[in-house]
Amino acid sequence: MLLNRDSTTADNCRQLPLTQRKVTASWTPLQTAIANSLQVAKHNTSSSCWVIIHNTVYDVTDFLSAHPGGAKAILSLAGQDATEEYDPIHPPGTLEESLEKSQILGPVDPSTIITITPTPSLSSSPSEKDKARDGIPPLAEQLNLDDFAITAEKVLSPKAWAYYFSASDDQLTKRHNNTAYQQILLRPRIFKDVRNVDTRTTMCSSSVAFPVFVAPAAMARLAHPSGEAGIAEACGREGVLQCVSTNASLKPEQVMAGRVSDKQPSWFQLYVQEDRRKSEALLKRVGTLGFTAVVLTLDAPTPGKREADERAKNAGNITSATFGESMQGKSESGGLGKALFAGTTPSLTWEDLEWLRKHTRLPIILKGLQTHEDAAMAARKEVLELGVTGIILSNHGGRAADTAPPPVYVLMEIRKYAPEVFDKLEVYVDGGIRRGTDVVKALCLGAKAVGIGRPALFGLSGYGVDGVRRVLAILREEIETTMRLLGVYSVGELGSRHINTRALDGLIYQEPQELSGGVIKAKL
């Protein structure tokens, strides 16, 4: 019954881009090809455990004890088609790298497969997905970013939607991230020739078509099989930058293979691990792949309480594509958010920038600043000398400390108390962007560019690469329209004279009098 796979074909398969990396190698039968899934169904015990993934049968009996998530997760799918359960939370190639060639048994007749999902899956069952996708609007009818969110909720499973949509506690910060922009008014000017406007800019010395980047967001394959590689392709087609998460559902190598050009700029977001050797090895890999900066995440030293995610809980075990190991957290009741934080250190200090500098030659960007004091510290000479070139104002999309300030508040706070920061660092904002007007308002306040996270995932959910491209195109069109209405020719001309922030001025942090005029020092 066993089949023998050609090793050369297998090696070539691993080198293919993600969209071509389904398990479709050539097979040479030793006896008779597996023709019926009923034969597979008989192997459903710990003494003989087979599973079907993408119409290929794997004997995982010997792997049960070595599985990072324990044998139970596999045995619940023994003898069945486990593709729907397996695919979103394991990077391509996981089984091929873990099993012997003799344990990859060969193809099964897909017409005989009966999918049985004993526990709620992270992805919808095929019938649910097909029904949802058949009912989604044509891509051209998605007119704004909120439309994509509505469609994504229909397409994604409850668990996947809960992970993407959830935020901490009462989700006040998540909502405030966007509503804060709505309180800033534009100041349009007249008698300006605005037939042509130029949205081009640079980010960390890389040229981009317009000042929007896709912020780091984990587990994109919950949305679409192309995952982060699909986002990479979309970013390349639209001329913008992608920041790849440590917790991506694909390996960094697989994501970078999705780029349209080797010159396409990409940043890598780093969660530092408790075991620093893992992070050091990862930085070494990242340094050879063409990334143009390392983004050190600081706004989530511990996971926030994401109640919608925790209610949905975690179906099965999550495997880190980046580290190739289980991401199972200590809490049995935690959702995907908590699981993905397993192993992340909560002990980073300013001194750790020296450690980071030793292990990467790339520019360093600090993500998650939420006060003017920290921005001023990041702009100090001793920090700049360690290779820090930019900061991202972010509250982790409202997924860390609820009632933390929206990034646009922090942007205004820096302008008020530490305006020198803008001369020393590139300042980016991430969180709450839903309109091109939001982007323009952030630029008027001094931001170099803005990041979007959930909208890219929502675009990917219903439409794949084209959906992400449509999300980016909508923002670009809205940015151009706003610039024309303001009478502005290029993004470099945007400034505080183009907006009215009076509705927010009284809400910006007021420094206590005893601290006024004080000196902020970074301990390095």
N, C-alpha and C positions, 0 to 999 in steps of 0.2 A: 504493500500500500504506500510505502514511502517514495518520495520523489527526490531527485538530485538536482540542485540548482547550479547553474554554471557560475563559477566564482567571478569570472571576468565581467559578465553581465551584471552581477550584483554590485561590484565595485563601481561600474559605470553608472548604475542607477543612483547610487548615493551622491554622485557628482552633479546630477541634473538639478535644474531650478525646481523650486517647490511645486509649481503648477504641473510639472512633469514627473514628480517623484511619488507616484503611486506604485504599489508593489506589483509591477507588471514584468517581472523578469522572465526569461525563457526557462523551461523546465524539461528535464529528461526523465521519463518514467523508469523506475527500477522494476516495478511490477505493473500495477494498474492505477490510472489516475483516479483520484477521489471524485466520484460522479454525483453523489447525493449527500445532502446535509444530514440525512437521517443517520448515516454512518458516523458523522461527527458527533451527533447528539448522544451517542452511546458513551462517549468519553467525557463524562461529567463529574468525575470524582477526583480526590486528591491523589489517587494512585494512577490515574490516567486522565489528564486534563487537556482538552483541545479547545481552541477558540478559532472563530473565523473573523478575519479583519480584511476588509476590501477584497472579498471573494477568495482569500488565501487562507489555508488552514495552518495553524501553528500548534505544535505540541509544547505546552508551557508547564508540563508536569514538574520537571526538574527546576523550573524557575520560581515555583511557588514560594519556597522558603527564602529566596533571595529578593523577592519583590519588595521594594521599599515600603509599600503600603500594606504589606501583609498578604497572606494567602486568601483571606476571605473575600477581598475585592475581586480577585480573579475567579474564584470558585463560584461566585454568584452569577457568573456569565459562562461557566463551563459548558461546552457542547453547543454553544449558541453563536449567532452572529453578534459580536460585541463591538462592531464598528462605531455605532452611534455613541456608545459609552466611552470608548477608547479614544476616538479621534480628537475631540476638543482639548483633552488634557494631557496628551502625549505628543511630543514632536515626532515628525516623520523619521523613520529609521530606528526608533527605540527598540523594537523587537529584533530587528535584524542585527543590531549591535549587541544584544543581550543573549541571543540564542546561537546554538551551533547550527551549521548548515543542514544537518540531518534532522533538526527539529522544525524546519520550515517544510511542511509536508506537501504543499502544492495547491493548485486551484480547485475550487469546488464549483459545481454547476449553479450559477446564481438563481436559476429558475426554481430550484428546490429549497432555497433558503427561506426559513420562516423566522422573522425577527421576534425575539422574546426579550423584553426588558423587565427584569424582575424588580428593579428599583427605579425611582424617578431619575431620568438621565439629565446630565448637564445640557444636553441638546435635545430638541424636540424629537419625537419619534418621526420616522419618515412620512407617515400619513399626515401628521400635524404640520410638518414643515411644508409638504407639498401643498396642502390646503392653504396655509398662510401665504406662501409665495405666489400661488395662483391668484390670490385676492389683493395683492399689493398694487398700488398705482404704478403706471409707467414712470420710468425715471424722469422723463421730461416734466411730469406733473408734480415732482417734488420741488417746491418753489422756495423753501427756506429750511433752516436747520431743524426747526421744530417739526416740520413734516417728516423728516427722517427719523426723529425720535418716536413719532406715532407709529410709523411703519415698523421700526425695530421692535417695538413692544409686541406687535402682532407676530413677528417672525421668530423672535428668540424664545427659548424655553423660559419658564418662570425663574429657574435658577440662574440662567445666564443674564436675564433682564435684571434680576435682583442684584447681581454682582456689579453690573455696569451702572445701573441707575442709583444704587444706594449711596447714602452718605451718613455721616455720624449723627447720633442722637436724634434731635428733632429736625435735622436737615436745614436749620436756619441759615448757616453759612453758605451752603450750596445755593439756596435761593437768593440770598443776599448778593452773592458774587455777580449775578446778572442784574438784579433790580437796581443795584448801585449805578450801573451805567445808564439806566433809564432816567436817573435824576440829574444827569448832566445834559445841558442843552447845547445845541449847535448854534453858531452865529454865521449864517450864510452871507456872502458878499455878492455884489452885482457888478455888471459891466466888466466881466472877465472872459477872455477867449479861452474856453475850456474844451475845444474840440479834441485836444490830445492831453492826456494826463499820464504821468509816469509813476508806476507803483514799485519800481525796482528799488532794492536796497541791499545791504550786506548784513550778514550775521556771523560774527566771529571770523571776519575776513572772507566769508563765502558769499558769492552773489546769489540772490534769490529773486524770483519774479515779483513777489509781493510780500509784505511783512507779516506772514502767518506761518507757523510751523505746527506740525503734529506733535503734541506733547507725549511723553512716555505713558503708555497705557498697557496693562498686562492682559494676557490671555485673549488675544485678538482672534484666535481660532474658534473661540466660542461663538463668534459672529459669522465666520466664513472660513472654509478650508485654507484659503490663501493666507490668512492671518496677517502678521506684520510684514511679510514679504509682499502681500497685496497692497498694503499701505505704502510700502517703499516704492513700488511701481507707480502708484497714483501720484505720490509726491514728485517723483522724477518727471512724470508726464506734465505736471502742472508747474514745475520749477520751484518747488518749495522744499524745506528741510524737514526731516523726520528725526525725532529723538527716540531711540529704541530702549525699551525697558529691560532691566535685569530680569524681570519676571515675564518676559515675552514667552509666547507659546511656541516659538521657534528658536533654534540656536542662532547666535549672532551671525554665523557664517551663512545660514539659510536666509536670514533677513537681507543681508547685504547682497546676496545673489539675486534678489528681486529688484535691485536698482536698474534703471535703464542705462546707466553709464557709470564707469568706475570713478568718474569725477563728481558724481552726485554727492553733495555734502550730507553727512549723517552724524548725529551725536549719539553717544552711548550714556544712558543713565545708570548710575551705580548705586546699589544698596550695599553698603559694606557689611560683610558677614562677621559673625563672632569669631569664626576661624579665619583669621586674616590671610592665611595661605591660599584659601579659595579665591578671595578677592584679588590677591596678587597674581595668581595664575590667570584669572579672568582678564585682568588689565593687560597682561602680556598678550593674550589672544586678541583682545580688542585693538591693541597697538599695531597689529599686522593686517587688519581687515579693511582699512581705509576710512575709519571713523575720523572725524575732524575735531572732536572735543569730547571731554568727559564731563558729564553733569552729575554732580554729587548731591543726592537727595537728602535734605535735612529737615523737612517739614513733617516727617512721620517717624520719629524714633520708636514709636510703638503704634500698633494699629488702633484706629478709632473704633468706637462701638457702632458698627453698621448693622442696625437691627433688621432691616429688610433682608440683608445678606445672611444674617445669622438664622433668621426664621426659615429661609430656604435651605440652609445648611449645605453641607458639602457631600455631593454624591461621589463615592469612591475616593481614590487617592489622586492627588495632583503631582505630576512629575515636572520638575524644573527643566525646561529645555536648555537653559544656560548652563546649569550645574550638573544635569543628568541624574538627579536624585529626587527622592520624595520631598515634598514641601509640606508634609502633614504637621499641623501645629499641635501644641500640647492640649488645647481645649477641644473636647469632643463635640461641643455645641457650636463651635465657631464656623463661620462660613468660609467662602473662598478667600476673602480679604485676610482673615487671620491665618489661614493656611499658608498664604504666600509670604507672610512675614516671618515664617519660621526660619531661624538662623540669622536674622538681621540684628546687628548690634545696636543697642540703645545708648552706647557710651561714647559717641563721637564728641571731640572737643576741637578747638581751633588748632591745637598742636597736631592733630591728625592730618592737617594739610601738608605737613612736612613728610609724613609717611606716604601720602598720595603722590606727592611730587617725585618721590624716589621711584615710584612704580609706573609712571606714565610721563611721556614727553608731550602729550597733547595739552592744549589749553584746558583750563579747569573753569567750569561754570557752577556756581553754588545755587541750588534750587531749594526754595521753601522759605525765603526771608519774609518776615511779617512785621518788622518794625524798622524805624529809621536808624535805631541804634545799631542793629546788626548790619544794615546796609553801610553805615559809616565804618564799622569795623572791617567789613569786606573791602573797603576802599583804602585802607591804610597801606602804607608803603611796604611793610613786612609781609602782608598778605599778597599784594600785587607781585612782589618779587618771587613768590612761590608759584606764579603762573595763573593766578585767578584773573580772568578777563571779563567775566560777566556774572550777573545774578538774575535769578528768576523769582519774581514775587509770586508766591503761591501758597495756598492753604490746603494743598493736596485735593483740590476739587471739592472741598467741604467734607473730606473723608477722614480728617484728623481731629482737630479741636473744633467742636461746634461753637459758634459765636466768635470765632476768630475773624479778624477784619478781612473784607474783600480786598483783592490785590490792588484795585484802583484806589482804595483808601490809603494803602501803604504807599502807593505811587505819589499821592498828594502829600502824605506825611514826609516823605523824603524831600520833596520839593520845598517844604516848609522849613525843615530842620537840618537837612544835610544835602543841599543842592549840589555840593561839590562832587557827590557820588556820580552824577551824570557825566562829568568831565573825565572820570577815571575808569568807569566801568560801563559796559553795555548793560542796560536794564531791560529785562523782558517781563511780561506778565502772563499768567496762566490761570484760567478759571473764569467761567461765566460768559465767555464770548459766544454770542448767538447771532449777531448781526455785523455787517460791515461798519455800521455806525459805531458799534462798540470798539472795533479795531481802531478806527480813526480817533475816537476820544482818548484811547490809551496813548496813541502816538502823540496827540496834542499835549499830553501831560509828561512826555519825555520818554516813553517806552520805545525801544528799538523795534520790537516785534511782539506778537502775541501768540500764545499757544492754544490749541484746541485738542481735547482728548475724547470726550464722549461723542461729539458730532462725527468724528472720523470713524469710530466704532459703529455708530448707528448707520452711517452711509455704507459701511462694509457689510452690515447685517443683511440688508435686503437686496443689495445690488453688486456686491463684490468690489473689484477695483474701480469700476465705472461709478459706483456710488460714492466712493471717497473722492474721486475726481469731480463729481458733481457738487459735493459739499464745498470743496475748495474753490471751484469755479463760481459758485453762488457768492461766496465771501469776496472774491476778487471783484466781481461785478458790482456788488454793493459798496465796496471801498471806492471804486472808480466813480460811481454815482455820487457818493457823499463828497468826494474831493471836488467834483465838478460843481456841486451845489454850494460848496464853501468858496469856490473861486480859486482853487489851489491846483498848481500844475504838477507838483511832485511831492512825495511824502516828506522830503526834507524841509519843505516850507511849513508844514503843520506845526502849530504852536498854541500856547494858552489863549491867544487872542481869538482863536476860532471856536472857543467853547465858553460856557457859563457854568461854573461849579458852585455858585452861591448856595444852592440847596444842600450841598454836602459840606461846605466849609465848616459849619458848626459841629459836624459829626466827626471831624478828624481829630485824632489824639491831641490832647492839650498837655504839653510837658509841664510837670509840677515845677513851681517857681524855684524850689531849692536845687533842681537839676539844671536850670537854665544856665548856659555858659559853661557847663562842666565839660571835662575832657573824657572821651570814651577811648579806652585802650584795649586792644586785643592782647590776650596773654599768649605769646608765642615764644 
